Amino acid sequence: MNADHPATAAHEIRGYLTYSDYGDSPYWQWGKVVAAFDGGRKDINLELDGERWVVSVGYQNGGLEPRPSDPIDGNLREYRVTAHGEEERKLPLLIQPRLDWDAERRPQSVPADLGLATNVKLEQCVNLEPAEIEDLIPRVLRLIAEKAGVDWHPNYFTGTPHEYSSVTQYERYLRVMREFGRKIVNSDGIFHRLFHLLADQEGSKIVFSADNRDVVGYNHQLQLPTRAVSDMFPDGTRHGMQLKHYHPEHVRKDEKTDDGETDPLYHPKLGALFKKGLNDESIRWHEIDDLTQELEETLVNVLEWADIPTKGSTSFISDWHFDANSRSEQDVALFEDPTPAVEASQESVLISTLTRLSDRDTDVLERVVRTDGGLHVGEIATETEWSTSTIYRALRKLDDLLENENGNVSFISAKIRDRVRELVSQLDETVEATTRIIEDTLRVDPRDLERQGRAWQNWLTRYGAELVRDGEQPSENAKIRLREILSVYKSDSYENIGEILEYGKISWIKAGRDPAVFENATVVFDDPEGTTVANKARLLISKYAPG
C-alpha cells in the first residue's frame, strides 16, 4: 500500500562498481591522468549542472600484484579521486585494476570468471542517490582528464555495472521534528521496546547503545542482525540493519539561526543503515532499488510503531537533501507493532505463573530477581536453606519465567526480569498491609495470607486495578476498576478482558475470598475505542474469555 509519506533521502553508500565493457583500459588510462598531474593534484574545480565540485586526485600502492607481462615494479597502484560538491555532497572513489591473473596471483576477493575489468570502490559517498553516483563517475573523470590534457574515451564507466558490483553499506534517513524524536529514544520509546522484544534471541547479537551527552537522543543506535529484523516483520526474510537516531556533532541549542531562519539541524535524523557485517553477504548493486524500498519501509513502520504520524509533513522538517513535502514513489506496507503482542504475551505468562506460587517458588524467584546476572543453584540453596532437589522442582514450575543452564539460573528475558523486579519491590511495601486487611476480613491464618495475598496484589498492580468496594456489605456488590485499556476481542492488540478476569478470579480465590463475590462484582474498564464499559465479572468471563 502507499503510505503517503515523504521520500527518504540517501545519507551514505559504500560498495564496488565494476565495469567490464572496456576491460582494464580505463584503469591504465587513468594512470596517465594522474601522471600528468605529477602524481596528484588538489583543488581541481569543476562545474556540473550548475553545481561547483572541488576534486583531488592521487594514488596509493595497493596490495595487488602485476602480471608478469605488466611493466610494473612492485604492486599495482590504486588511484584516489575525492570530489566535494555543494551542501556536503561527497564522492570518494578508489580506482582499482581487475586483471586476468593466473590462479596464484589472483586475489581471493576477485571472481575467477570476471576477466579484464576496472573496479571503482565507493568509499562512503555522502548525500548522493545511487543513480546520481552512477551518473557522476564518468562525468567527473572525463572533465578531470580534459584538464590533464589526456585522451579519454567518452564511454568509459557509462555502461551498466557488472553483475558482481555490490553494496556493502547503505543508509537512508528522514529528519524528524525533535518533539517527535523523543518517542523514539525515551525509556518507553520504540528503540527500547524493540530491544526488549529481540534481545533474548538465542544465537543473535543485538546491540543497543544510547549516547545522551549533549541532548537525549544525541546518538542512539540499535544493531539488528538478519533474524531480528525478520522477526519484526511477518512477510519473510529481511536484511540485517542498524536503526539510528542522531544529531549533528555540534548539537543545536536553538531552532532558529542567528538571522532568524529555521535550522533543520536542530532536529534529529532517523536512519536505517544496511551493513554487510550484520548480514551474511553484501547486496548486488542491481538490487539496490529493492534495498531502498526495504530501508524506507522499515523507517516508516518504526515511526508508525512510535506513534509518529507519517502521512503529510507535520512530523518532519526539510534539510538540503531530505524534502519533507515530497511524496515517496515507494509502495510500503504497514505492519502491526510487534512489541505489544510480545509484551502482552510475556505479561500473561507472568501473571499466570505468579498466581500459583508456593513459598518455595517465591523464595527462589525473589533470590534470582535481586541479581543482574542470575544465580547458581548452589547459591540459591545456601541463601534459602532449601535443598537442591527442592529448588530444581521449583525451577520446573517456574520454567515460563526462569531458565536453567547447567545449574545457572536466570530470567528468560530482560522484560520478564524487569517486570518481576518491579512487582517484588512493590510487594515488599504492600504485602504486609494487604495481609492485615485480609486477615481482619476473613479471619484466616496470616502465615497463609502473606503467600496467598501476593497473587491478588500482583493482579491489582499489573492492571492498575482498584477494589472500589469489597462486596462485604449485604446491600452492594463488589466493584473493581481496571485502569488498563482492554478489549473484548482475543485477536486485538490489547489484552482480552475475559482472560484477565479469569486470572483475577484465580488470584481472588487464592487470597481466600468467596468466588461468588468476585463473579458478581461490577467490573469497569475502558476499551480501545475510548468507551467505558461496566458489567458483571461472570458475564464478561463467560462471554469474552477465550476457549
C-alpha positions in Angstrom: 0.0 0.0 0.0 1.1 3.6 -0.5 1.5 5.3 2.9 1.6 8.8 1.5 4.8 9.5 3.4 7.8 11.8 2.5 10.5 10.2 0.4 13.6 9.2 2.4 17.0 10.5 1.3 20.3 8.7 0.9 22.9 9.6 3.5 25.8 7.3 2.8 26.7 4.5 0.4 29.7 2.2 0.3 30.3 -0.5 -2.3 32.0 -1.6 -5.5 31.1 -0.7 -9.1 32.8 -3.0 -11.5 32.9 -2.1 -15.3 33.9 -4.6 -17.9 32.8 -3.0 -21.1 36.3 -1.7 -21.8 38.2 -4.2 -19.8 41.1 -2.8 -17.8 41.8 0.1 -20.3 40.1 2.8 -18.1 42.5 1.8 -15.2 45.7 2.2 -17.3 44.4 5.4 -18.9 43.6 6.9 -15.6 47.1 6.3 -14.5 48.2 8.6 -17.3 45.8 11.3 -16.0 47.4 11.1 -12.5 50.9 11.1 -14.0 50.0 14.3 -15.9 49.3 15.9 -12.5 52.8 14.7 -11.3 51.2 12.0 -9.2 48.4 14.1 -7.7 46.6 17.4 -7.5 44.3 19.1 -5.1 41.6 21.8 -5.6 40.6 20.9 -9.2 37.5 23.0 -9.8 34.7 21.5 -11.9 31.1 22.6 -12.7 28.4 20.1 -13.3 24.8 21.2 -14.0 25.5 24.5 -12.2 27.0 22.8 -9.1 30.6 23.5 -8.1 32.8 20.5 -7.3 36.3 20.6 -5.8 38.3 17.5 -6.7 41.6 16.0 -5.6 43.4 13.1 -7.3 46.3 10.9 -6.2 47.4 7.3 -5.8 48.5 4.7 -3.3 50.4 1.5 -3.6 47.9 -1.3 -3.4 48.1 -4.9 -2.4 47.6 -6.4 -5.9 50.5 -8.0 -7.8 51.1 -7.2 -11.5 51.1 -9.9 -14.2 54.5 -11.0 -15.5 53.7 -9.0 -18.7 53.0 -5.7 -16.9 55.9 -3.2 -16.9 55.4 -2.5 -13.2 57.9 -2.7 -10.3 56.2 -3.6 -7.1 52.5 -3.8 -6.5 49.9 -2.2 -8.7 48.8 1.4 -7.9 45.3 2.3 -6.9 44.0 5.8 -7.8 42.1 8.0 -5.4 39.5 10.6 -6.6 37.7 12.6 -4.0 35.1 15.1 -5.2 33.3 17.5 -2.8 30.1 19.1 -4.1 27.8 21.7 -2.6 25.8 21.1 0.6 28.0 18.4 1.9 27.8 16.1 -1.1 30.8 13.8 -1.4 32.0 11.3 -4.0 35.2 9.5 -2.9 36.4 6.8 -5.3 39.3 4.3 -5.5 40.0 3.1 -9.0 41.5 -0.5 -9.0 42.5 -3.0 -11.7 40.8 -6.3 -12.3 43.2 -8.3 -14.5 43.4 -11.8 -15.9 45.7 -13.0 -13.2 46.7 -16.6 -13.0 45.4 -18.7 -10.1 48.5 -18.0 -8.0 48.3 -14.2 -8.2 44.5 -13.7 -8.4 43.2 -12.2 -5.1 40.5 -14.3 -3.4 38.1 -11.3 -3.5 38.2 -11.3 -7.3 35.9 -13.8 -9.0 37.8 -16.2 -11.3 35.4 -15.7 -14.2 35.4 -11.9 -14.1 38.1 -11.3 -16.7 39.5 -7.9 -17.5 37.7 -5.0 -15.8 38.1 -1.8 -13.9 36.8 -1.6 -10.4 35.6 1.6 -8.7 35.4 1.4 -4.9 32.9 3.7 -3.4 34.4 5.0 -0.1 31.4 6.4 1.8 29.6 8.5 -0.7 27.6 11.1 1.2 24.2 12.7 0.3 24.1 11.1 -3.1 21.4 8.8 -4.5 22.6 5.6 -6.2 21.6 6.8 -9.6 23.5 10.1 -9.1 26.7 8.1 -8.2 26.4 6.2 -11.5 25.9 9.4 -13.4 28.6 11.4 -11.7 31.5 9.0 -12.0 32.0 9.1 -15.8 31.3 12.9 -16.0 33.7 13.8 -13.2 36.5 11.6 -14.5 36.1 12.9 -18.1 36.3 16.6 -17.0 39.5 15.9 -14.9 41.1 14.0 -17.9 40.3 17.0 -20.1 42.1 19.4 -17.6 45.0 17.0 -17.5 45.2 17.0 -21.3 44.9 13.2 -21.5 42.8 11.4 -24.1 39.7 9.9 -22.5 37.1 7.7 -24.1 33.7 9.3 -23.6 32.0 6.0 -22.8 34.3 4.9 -20.0 32.2 4.0 -17.0 29.0 4.8 -18.7 27.7 1.2 -19.2 25.7 -0.9 -16.8 27.9 -2.0 -13.9 28.9 -5.7 -13.9 26.7 -8.2 -12.0 29.5 -8.6 -9.5 29.1 -4.9 -8.4 27.8 -4.7 -4.8 26.6 -2.6 -1.9 28.3 -3.1 1.4 26.7 -0.1 3.3 23.7 2.0 2.6 21.8 4.4 4.8 18.5 6.2 4.2 17.0 8.8 6.5 14.2 11.2 7.4 14.6 14.3 9.6 12.1 14.2 12.4 10.9 17.1 14.5 12.7 17.0 17.8 9.5 16.7 19.9 8.5 13.6 17.9 12.0 12.1 18.2 11.5 11.7 21.9 9.0 8.9 21.2 11.9 7.0 19.6 14.6 7.4 22.2 12.8 7.8 25.6 12.9 4.9 28.0 9.5 3.8 26.8 10.3 4.6 23.2 10.3 2.3 20.2 14.1 1.6 20.3 13.9 0.4 23.9 10.8 -1.7 23.1 12.3 -3.3 20.1 15.5 -4.1 22.1 13.4 -5.8 24.8 11.5 -7.7 22.1 14.6 -9.0 20.3 17.4 -9.0 22.9 16.9 -12.6 24.1 17.1 -14.3 20.7 19.5 -17.2 21.1 22.3 -17.1 18.5 21.8 -13.4 17.7 24.0 -10.5 18.6 21.8 -7.4 19.2 23.4 -4.2 20.4 21.7 -1.1 21.7 23.7 2.0 22.5 22.4 5.3 23.9 24.6 8.4 23.9 22.9 11.4 25.5 25.9 13.5 26.1 24.5 16.9 24.8 20.9 16.1 24.4 18.7 13.0 25.0 18.9 11.1 21.7 22.3 12.6 20.7 23.2 9.2 19.2 21.1 6.1 19.8 21.8 3.0 17.7 20.1 -0.4 17.6 22.1 -3.0 15.6 19.8 -5.8 14.4 21.1 -8.9 12.5 19.0 -10.6 9.8 16.9 -12.8 12.0 16.0 -10.0 14.4 14.7 -7.7 11.6 12.9 -10.7 10.0 11.1 -11.2 13.3 9.9 -7.6 13.3 8.0 -8.2 10.0 5.8 -11.1 9.2 6.4 -11.2 5.4 9.6 -13.2 5.3 13.4 -12.8 5.5 14.7 -9.2 5.8 18.2 -7.8 5.8 20.1 -7.0 9.0 20.4 -3.3 9.6 21.2 -0.6 12.1 18.5 1.8 13.3 19.9 5.3 14.2 18.6 8.4 15.9 21.2 11.1 15.9 22.0 14.8 16.0 25.0 16.5 14.3 28.3 16.6 16.1 27.6 20.1 17.4 24.1 19.9 18.8 22.0 23.0 18.0 20.6 24.7 21.1 18.1 26.9 19.2 15.7 26.1 16.5 16.5 29.4 14.8 19.7 30.6 13.3 21.2 34.0 14.1 19.4 35.5 11.2 16.1 34.1 12.3 15.9 31.2 9.8 14.8 27.7 10.8 17.8 25.5 11.4 16.9 22.0 10.3 19.9 20.6 12.2 18.2 21.4 15.4 16.1 18.3 14.7 17.5 14.7 14.6 17.8 12.2 11.8 16.2 8.8 11.9 18.2 6.4 9.7 18.1 2.8 8.6 21.6 1.5 7.7 22.2 -1.7 5.8 25.7 -3.1 6.8 27.4 -6.1 5.3 28.6 -7.0 8.8 25.0 -7.6 10.0 24.3 -9.9 7.1 25.9 -13.0 5.5 27.0 -11.0 2.5 26.7 -7.8 0.5 23.9 -6.8 -1.8 24.2 -6.9 -5.6 24.2 -3.3 -7.0 21.4 -4.2 -9.4 19.2 -5.0 -6.3 19.8 -1.6 -4.7 16.3 -0.4 -5.6 14.8 -3.3 -3.6 17.1 -2.4 -0.7 16.0 1.2 -1.0 12.3 0.1 -0.6 13.1 -2.1 2.3 15.0 0.6 4.2 12.3 3.1 3.6 9.6 0.6 4.6 11.5 -0.1 7.8 11.7 3.6 8.7 8.0 4.2 8.1 7.0 1.3 10.2 9.3 2.3 13.1 7.7 5.7 13.0 4.2 4.3 13.0 5.1 2.0 15.9 6.4 5.0 17.8 3.0 6.7 17.2 4.6 9.4 15.0 2.4 10.4 12.0 3.9 9.6 8.7 1.3 11.0 6.4 1.7 14.6 5.4 4.8 16.6 6.6 3.9 17.8 10.1 6.3 15.3 11.8 9.3 16.2 9.6 11.5 19.1 8.6 13.3 19.5 5.3 17.1 19.9 5.0 19.4 20.2 2.0 18.7 16.6 0.9 15.5 15.5 2.6 12.3 17.1 1.4 9.6 16.8 4.0 7.0 17.9 1.5 7.9 15.4 -1.3 5.8 12.3 -1.7 7.6 9.0 -2.0 7.3 6.8 -5.0 7.9 3.7 -2.9 4.9 1.5 -2.1 5.4 0.4 1.5 3.4 -2.0 3.6 2.4 -1.1 7.2 2.7 -3.8 9.7 1.4 -4.2 13.3 3.7 -3.1 16.0 5.4 -6.3 17.2 6.1 -5.0 20.7 2.7 -5.0 22.3 2.0 -8.6 21.3 5.2 -9.8 22.9 4.7 -7.6 26.0 1.1 -8.9 26.4 2.2 -12.5 25.9 5.0 -12.2 28.5 2.8 -10.4 31.0 0.1 -13.1 30.5 2.7 -15.8 31.3 3.9 -13.7 34.3 0.5 -13.2 35.8 -0.4 -16.9 35.3 2.7 -18.1 36.9 2.7 -15.7 39.9 -0.9 -16.7 40.8 0.3 -20.3 41.6 3.5 -19.8 43.5 4.3 -21.7 46.7 6.6 -20.4 49.4 9.4 -22.4 47.9 8.8 -20.9 44.4 8.6 -17.4 45.8 11.9 -17.8 47.7 13.7 -19.0 44.5 12.2 -16.2 42.3 13.0 -13.4 44.8 16.6 -14.5 45.1 17.1 -14.5 41.3 15.3 -11.2 40.7 17.7 -9.4 43.1 20.7 -10.2 40.9 21.6 -8.9 37.4 23.2 -12.0 36.0 21.3 -14.8 37.7 22.5 -17.3 40.4 23.8 -20.8 40.5 21.5 -23.4 42.1 24.1 -23.9 44.9 23.9 -20.2 45.8 20.1 -20.3 45.9 20.3 -23.4 48.2 22.6 -21.6 50.5 20.6 -18.4 50.7 17.1 -20.1 51.0 18.1 -23.2 53.0 16.0 -25.3 50.6 17.6 -28.5 49.3 18.9 -28.5 45.7 16.3 -31.1 44.8 13.6 -28.8 46.1 15.0 -25.9 44.1 15.1 -28.0 40.9 11.4 -28.8 41.4 10.7 -25.1 41.8 12.6 -24.3 38.6 10.5 -26.8 36.7 7.4 -24.9 37.9 8.9 -21.6 37.0 10.2 -22.5 33.6 7.9 -19.9 32.0 10.0 -17.2 33.8 13.4 -18.8 34.5 15.8 -20.8 32.5 18.4 -23.2 33.9 21.6 -23.9 32.0 23.9 -26.3 33.8 22.7 -25.0 37.2 23.0 -21.4 36.3 19.5 -19.8 36.8 18.4 -16.5 35.0 15.3 -15.0 33.6 14.2 -15.9 30.1 14.1 -12.3 29.0 15.1 -8.8 30.3 11.4 -7.7 30.1 10.3 -10.5 32.4 13.2 -9.8 34.8 12.4 -6.1 35.0 8.7 -6.7 35.5 9.1 -9.2 38.2 11.7 -7.0 39.9 9.2 -4.1 39.8 6.4 -6.3 41.3 8.7 -7.7 44.1 9.7 -4.1 45.0 6.0 -3.1 45.2 5.0 -6.2 47.0 7.7 -5.7 49.7 5.9 -2.4 50.6 2.3 -3.6 50.2 2.0 -7.2 51.2 2.2 -6.6 54.9 -0.7 -4.1 54.8 -2.7 -6.4 52.4 -2.2 -9.3 54.7 -3.6 -7.4 57.7 -6.7 -6.3 55.7 -7.5 -9.8 54.5 -6.8 -11.3 57.9 -9.2 -8.9 59.6 -11.9 -9.6 56.9 -11.6 -13.4 56.6 -10.0 -14.4 59.9 -7.7 -16.9 58.4 -4.1 -17.8 59.3 -1.8 -14.8 58.5 1.1 -17.1 57.5 -1.0 -18.4 54.6 -2.3 -14.9 53.8 1.2 -13.5 53.2 1.8 -16.0 50.4 -1.7 -16.1 49.0 -2.2 -12.3 49.2 0.7 -11.8 46.8 -1.2 -13.3 43.9 -4.1 -10.9 44.4 -1.7 -7.9 44.9 0.2 -8.9 41.7 -3.0 -8.8 39.7 -4.1 -5.5 41.1 -0.6 -4.0 40.5 -0.3 -5.3 36.9 -3.6 -3.9 35.7 -3.6 -0.7 37.8 -6.8 -2.1 39.4 -8.6 -0.8 42.4 -11.1 -2.7 44.6 -13.6 0.2 44.9 -16.0 -1.9 47.0 -15.1 -5.2 48.6 -18.7 -6.6 48.5 -18.8 -7.3 52.2 -21.9 -5.2 52.7 -25.1 -7.2 52.0 -26.7 -4.3 50.1 -24.0 -3.9 47.5 -21.8 -5.9 45.2 -18.1 -5.6 44.9 -16.7 -3.1 42.3 -13.4 -3.4 40.5 -12.0 -0.5 38.4 -9.3 -1.5 35.8 -7.1 1.3 34.5 -5.6 -0.7 31.6 -7.2 -0.4 28.2 -8.7 -3.9 27.5 -10.5 -5.4 24.6 -13.4 -7.9 24.3 -11.6 -9.5 21.3 -8.9 -12.1 21.7 -7.2 -11.1 18.4 -7.0 -7.4 19.3 -3.6 -5.7 20.0 -4.9 -5.1 23.6 -5.3 -7.8 26.2 -8.7 -9.6 26.5 -10.9 -8.6 29.4 -12.3 -12.1 29.8 -8.9 -13.7 30.1 -7.7 -11.0 32.5 -10.7 -11.5 34.8 -10.1 -15.3 34.8 -6.6 -14.6 36.2 -8.2 -12.2 38.7 -10.7 -14.7 39.9 -7.9 -17.3 40.5 -5.9 -14.7 42.4 -9.1 -13.7 44.4 -9.7 -17.4 45.4 -6.1 -17.9 46.3 -6.4 -15.0 48.7 -9.1 -17.0 50.5 -12.1 -14.9 49.2 -15.5 -16.1 48.2 -15.6 -16.7 44.4 -19.2 -15.7 44.2 -18.3 -12.2 45.4 -15.8 -11.8 42.5 -18.2 -13.3 39.9 -21.0 -10.8 40.9 -18.6 -7.9 41.1 -19.1 -4.9 38.8 -16.1 -4.5 36.6 -15.4 -1.1 35.0 -12.8 -0.7 32.2 -12.0 1.3 29.1 -12.0 -0.3 25.6 -9.7 0.7 22.7 -12.4 3.0 21.3 -12.4 5.1 24.4 -15.7 3.7 25.7 -16.1 3.0 29.4 -17.6 -0.5 29.9 -19.3 -1.8 33.1 -20.6 -5.3 33.6 -20.6 -8.3 35.9 -17.3 -10.2 36.1 -19.1 -13.5 35.4 -20.8 -12.2 32.3 -17.6 -10.7 30.9 -15.7 -14.0 31.6 -18.4 -16.2 30.1 -18.9 -14.0 27.0 -15.4 -12.9 26.2 -12.8 -15.3 27.7 -11.1 -17.4 25.0 -12.0 -21.1 24.8 
